[in-house]
Amino acid sequence: IIFLYFLSIYNDYKKESLCMNNNDKIVIKKRGDDGNRVITIRIKEDLLRETDNIATECNYSRNELICLLLKHGIKNIEIEK
């Protein structure tokens, strides 16, 4: 079933590309123009494992879950003075 799905996508792509002429433009944005940035962080293995377990259980990607946790943390942080 998965193979047939990808085959249909490929066939649609081939049909579409055959119908295009050289004057058709494809407009793409540079990476990063969507307001997102790629960053690198250092994280303990056990914390990463727990994060991945929660993401899997909730059917989220690791990235989606981390963004949700960061949003919540930022909205609910209190900095001592």
C-alpha positions, 0 to 999 in steps of 0.5 A: 500500500505504501509503495502504491501511494509513493508510486501515485505521487511519483506519477503525479510529479511526472505528469506535472513536470511534463506539462510545465514549459520552460517559462514556468517559474518555481518560487522558493523561499530561502531557508529560515524565512519561515521564522524558524531557526535551526540551533544546536543544543547539548542535552543529557542522554537520559533527558533526551531519552525521556523526551523521545519517550514522551514524543513517541507516546504523544505522537509528536516529533521531538522538535514539536515536543521541545517547542511546546515545552519551551513555550510553556516554560517561557510563559511560566518562568519566574526569575528570582531577584 
